[in-house]
Amino acid sequence: MSDETSRGEVPVPAGPTGTGHEDPVPNPGLPTHEPRPTDVDERAAKRAERQVATMFGLATLLTLGFVVAYFAIPTDASFLGFGASNFIMGCALGLALLLIGIGAVQWARKLMSDTEMVEERHPARSTDEERAEAIATVRQGAEESGIGRRKLIRNSLIGALAALGLPVIVLLRDLGPLPGNSSAHTIWRRGTRLANDVTFEPIKAEDLELGQLVNGVPITLEDVPEGAERQDARAKSSIIIVRMKENDIHALPNRRNWGVSGILCYSKVCTHVGCPVNLWEQQTHHVLCPCHQSTFNLADNGRVVFGPAARSLPQLPIMVDSEGYLVAQSDFHEPVGPSYWERG
């Protein structure tokens, strides 16, 4: 038994020179590397360069065709049973990406440096010398790729990639108009009558009894077109109207004229996550959100007295018109709906 074996060490098989430290994996007998036609024939290299540039150029034209199709083809047009607009735009963009990919592969296979390399596994963290060598290798790769010398390929690739940004910009139009500050406003306006949310009948102050709660909406909601627009308007402008003893109300100084004979009006949308609040406790003047139990004191400016809601229930200033109907003095003075980092 040798000394190495007695120490528990496994001897390394000897390499070609017999030293045991040169090639951990024997040569598998790969054939000799042959140069490519483009490596020895400049005409073949130029021909390959023109092919790659043609693919990049066609990709640019197809991308521009996508933009033209977006604006030129009616959305209701059909082609082979498909929506013509989507079909043609999809084909144009898909073919543009395919041609860029094929062109890049052909560039690498026929024109970039064709050198076989063997690299053994290295530690996960490279040394400073290896990092510097990596940067040098990248620079060498850029030099060997010919991107500096082959200006036709470089410029056509830059054009194709730049054109790919156009569909992204054009498709932003489909996101619809910018919301602006529309989320901070409702359809309530000065003089808008308060109406029952079921019958749409306007509400008179004399119709409300002490301790009563009525769910309401602006009477102008009927003028909003049916569909998503009306649903959005209704969700933001829904209200609750309550009547209590005037002596029980503790209004802030700037809200003392926001009610009518003990009648107050608040948003129906909870300031926690937007659930409807309407569980009314007459004796305590509290209204409860049934979803997460946020509780608001309507006699004290809609202040939160319990639960996860972060801010008071928005109050709608109201008054009485010449015919005795309850009407809004203005829109809400603060945004309705759930709270987030920009809302209190």
N, C-alpha and C positions, 0 to 999 in steps of 0.2 A: 504493500500500500504506500502511495506517495505521500509526501509531507502535506500537499494541498488537500488530498482526500481526507487525511487524518484530521485536518482542521475544519472539515465540513464545507470546504469550498468546491464548487463545480468548475472544472477546467473549461475554458473557452475554446471552441474548435479553432484550429489554426486556419488562417486565411491563406491567400495565394502565396505570401512570402513566408508563412510559417511562424509569424510573430504572435498570432492570436489577438491582434488589436486593430485590424484594418477593416474588414468587411464582415459585420455581424450576420448578414444575409448573403448567401452565395449568389453569384451572378446567374440569373435564370436562363441566360442564353438568348437574349433578345437580339433580333436582327440589327444589322448596322443601320444607323439613321441615314436616310436618303434625303437630299435637298428637294424642295418643292419646285415645280416649274417656275413659279414667280420669284424664286430665289436666284435662278440662273438666267432667266429671260426677262429683260426689262419690258419688252412688249407685252408679255403675259401679265406682268405686274401692273402696267398701265391699264390693260383691259379689265383686270379685276378692280382696279381703282374706279374706273368708270362705272362698272356694274354696281359697286357699293354706293357711289354717289347718286346713281339713278334711283336706287331704292330709297335713299334718304330724300331725294327730290320728289318722288311720287308720294312718299309719306306726307311731305309738306302740302302737296296739292290736295291730297285726300282730307287732311285736317282743315284746309280752307274750304273744301267742299262740304264738310260737316257744318261749318258756320253758315255757309250760303243756304244749305238745306234747312237749317233751323229757322231762318227768316222767310225763305221762299216757299216752302211746302206748307199748305194749309193743314191744320191739326186734324181735320176730319177727313183728309184724303186717305185712300187705301191703295195697297199694292200687293197682289197675290194673296189677298185675304188678310194682310197685316196692315197696321197703321203705317202709311207711307213715310211719314216724318221719322218715326222711331226706327223703322226698318233701314232706311237709307242712312240716317245718322249713325246707327249702330254699325252698319257695314263699313262706312267711311272711317270711323274712328278705329274699329277693329283691324281693318286692313292697314291703316297707318301705323299702328303699334306693331303689327306683324312684320311689316317691311323694315321698320327700324330694328327689330330684333334680328331678322334674317341678315340685314346689312351689317350689323355689329358682329354676328357670327362669321360671316364671310370675310370681314376685315381681319378678324383674329386668325382665321384659318389660313388665309392666303397672303396676308401682307405684314402682319406683325412678326416679331422675332420668333423663329422656330428652333428653340434650344431646349434640349431635354435636361432636366435637373433632378437631382435626388437630394432630399432634405430629411434628415433624421428628426425624430420627435425631440422637442426641446422643452425646458421648464416653462411653466405658465408665465412667469414674470421674466421678461427679457432684461438683459443687462443694458447699461447705457451704451456700450459699444454696439450691441445688437440693434438697438433702436436707431442709432445713427446710421448703421448699415442698412436698416429697413428704409429709411428716408432716401438714402443713396440709391437703393434698388428701385424705389418708386420713380425717382428721377430718371434712372436708367431705362425703366420700362417705358416712360413717356418718350424718351429719345428713340428707343428701339421700335415703338409702335409707329413711328413716322408721322405722328400727328402734327409735328412742326413742319415737316417737309412736304407732306401730302395735303396741301391746302385745300384741294378740291373736296376731299373726304371730310376734312375738318369743318369747312364752311357749310357743306351740305348737311352734316350732322347737327351743327349748331342751329341751322335754320329749321330742321325737322323738330328738334327738341323745343325750340322756342315757339314753334307753331302749336305744339301740344298744349300750351297755356291758353290758347284762344277758346277751346271748348269749355274749359273751366270757367273762364270769365263770362262767356255767353250763357252758360247754364245757371249762373247766379240770378239771371232774370226770372227763372222759374220759381225762385224762392218767394216771389211776391213783393209788394211794396214794403219799404221799411216801416216798422210800427210807429217810429217816433215816440211821442209821449201819449199815445192813444190809451195805453193801459192805465193812465192816471186820471182819465175822464170817463164820464158816462153820458147818457143822452138826456140827463136832467138839465133843464134850463129854467131861468126865471119865468114864472107864470105857468109852468107845466103842472097840470092837475094830477093829484094822487088818485089812482084807480085801484079797485079790487082786482087781485091777480087772477081771479077765476071769471068774474062777470065783465070785467073791464068797465064797470060803472064808476063814475067819479064819486069821490067820498066827500060828504059835507061834515063839518065839525060837529054839528048837532046830531049826526047819526051815530057817533061813537059814545058808548057807555063807559062809565068809570070802571077801570080794571080790565077793559077789553083790549085784545090785540088783534090787529087785522094785517094780513099779508097783502102787500101792494106792489104796484109797478107804475111807471109813468104812463099816462094815457096815450102819449105819442108812440108807444111801443107798437101800436097797430099800424103805424105809418112805415115802420121798418120792413124791408122786403123779407119774405119768408125764407127760411133756410138758416144757414150758419150765421149770417149777419144778425138775424133776429135773436137767435139763441145766445149769441155773444152779448148783445145789448141787454137781453133779459137777465143773463147771469150777473152782469155788473150792476144793473140798476134796480134789482129787487130790493124791497124795503119791508120793514115791519113798523106799524103805526100803533102806538099805545096811548092810553089815557089814564092819568093818575091824578091824585090831589096836587094842586099847585104848591101847597106848603111842603110837600114831600120832595120837591125837585130842588137839587143843589147845583144850579147851572153856573158855569164859569162866567166871569163878568162879560166876556164877549159873546156869550151864547144866551143871554137872558131874553132876547127877542127871537130865539130860534123855535119856540113852541107857541101853541095857541090854546089857551085855557086848559093847561095841563096835558095837551096833546103833543107828543114828541115823535120824531121819525128817525129811524136808524137804518143803516145798511143791514141786509139780511145775511150777508156773507161774512162768515167767521174770519177773524184776522189770524187764525192759526194756519189752517190749510184750505180754507175756502168752503167749508161745509155750511149748510143752511142753519141758521139759529132761529128757533121759534118756540122752544119750550118755555112758557111764560109763567112766572110765579107772581101772582098779583100782590101778595102781602109784602114780599121783600123787594119787589120791583126788579128782580133778577131774570135774565133770559139765559137759557142754557143751550149750548151746542150739544146735540145728542151723540155726536161722533166721538169726541175726545174730552167732553165735559168742561170745556172752557165756559166760564160763567161771567156775565157782564151785568153791571148795575146801571140800568137805564135812567134811574133817578139821579145818578152821579156822572153824567156825561159819557155813559157807556164804558166806564172804567172796568178793567179786568179785576175780578175778586177771587177767581180760582181757575186753575187749569193752565195749559201750556201756551195759550195765546199771549203774544208779546206786546200788543198795544190795544188801546180802547177801540170799541166799535165806532166806525165813522158815523157822524150825525148829519142828517140832511136838514138844513134850515127851512122852515115852512111858515106860511102865513095863510090868510083867507082872502079870496078874491071878492069881487063885488056881488057875486051870487051866493056867497057862503061856502064855496067849495075850497077844500084844502089844496094849496098849490106850493110849489117849491120857490124859495127865494133865489136859489142859485143851484149850481151843481155842488157835489160834495167838496168840502174844502181840503180834503186829503184823499189819497188813493184808497179805493176799496179793495178788499180781497186779502189774500195771505200776506204775511210779513216776510221780508227777507232783508239782506244787508243794506239795501237802499231805502228801506221803509222802517224807520224807527228802531 
